[in-house]
């Protein structure tokens, strides 16, 4: 089971009616698989942290991981 927390622009990809959520993924699933399940378009490149560390989309997830997703903030 992987726990997912979304902030800023990534909240739009949360399952309907849910805030943070937990999901069961196949063994060896990577973050790209999680993003596909959430219907995040391939062109979206969120900041991703797993267990408090920045990782890439090819990072493999393990049972008990906590994933945090948020879009990069734009300044002006």
C-alpha positions as CSV (number, residue, x, y, z in Angstrom):
1,X,0.0,0.0,0.0
2,X,1.4,3.4,-1.0
3,X,0.1,6.7,0.5
4,X,-0.3,9.6,-1.9
5,X,-0.6,13.3,-0.9
6,X,-1.2,16.0,-3.6
7,X,-0.7,19.7,-3.3
8,X,-1.3,22.7,-5.6
9,X,-2.2,21.8,-9.2
10,X,-1.9,18.1,-8.6
11,X,-5.1,18.0,-6.5
12,X,-7.1,18.0,-9.7
13,X,-5.9,14.4,-10.3
14,X,-7.1,13.0,-7.0
15,X,-9.8,10.4,-7.1
16,X,-13.2,12.2,-7.0
17,X,-14.2,13.0,-3.5
18,X,-10.9,12.2,-2.0
19,X,-8.1,14.1,-0.4
20,X,-5.0,12.1,0.3
21,X,-5.4,8.5,-0.6
22,X,-3.8,5.1,-0.3
23,X,-3.4,2.7,-3.3
24,X,-2.3,-0.8,-3.8
25,X,0.1,-1.2,-6.7
26,X,1.7,-4.2,-8.3
27,X,5.1,-5.1,-7.0
28,X,7.8,-3.2,-8.9
29,X,5.4,-0.4,-10.1
30,X,7.1,2.9,-10.6
31,X,5.9,6.5,-10.2
32,X,4.9,6.7,-13.9
33,X,2.5,3.9,-13.3
34,X,1.0,5.8,-10.4
35,X,0.7,8.9,-12.5
36,X,-1.0,6.9,-15.3
37,X,-3.6,5.5,-12.8
38,X,-4.3,9.1,-11.7
39,X,-4.7,10.2,-15.3
40,X,-1.9,12.7,-15.1
41,X,-1.0,13.7,-18.7
42,X,2.5,12.7,-19.8
43,X,3.4,16.4,-20.4
44,X,2.9,17.2,-16.8
45,X,6.1,17.0,-14.8
46,X,5.2,17.3,-11.1
47,X,7.7,17.6,-8.3
48,X,7.7,14.1,-6.7
49,X,9.1,13.1,-3.3
50,X,9.0,9.6,-1.9
51,X,9.6,9.4,1.9
52,X,10.8,13.0,1.9
53,X,13.3,12.6,-1.0
54,X,13.0,14.1,-4.5
55,X,12.9,11.3,-7.1
56,X,12.3,10.8,-10.8
57,X,9.2,9.2,-12.4
58,X,11.1,5.9,-13.0
59,X,11.6,5.4,-9.2
60,X,10.2,2.1,-8.1
61,X,7.7,2.2,-5.3
62,X,7.6,-0.1,-2.2
63,X,4.9,-1.0,0.2
64,X,4.6,1.7,2.9
65,X,6.1,4.5,0.8
66,X,4.6,8.0,1.1
67,X,4.4,9.9,-2.2
68,X,4.0,13.7,-2.3
69,X,3.1,15.4,-5.6
70,X,2.9,19.0,-6.4
71,X,3.3,21.3,-9.5
72,X,6.2,23.6,-9.7
73,X,5.3,27.1,-8.6
74,X,5.7,30.0,-11.1
75,X,7.0,33.3,-10.0
76,X,6.5,36.7,-11.5
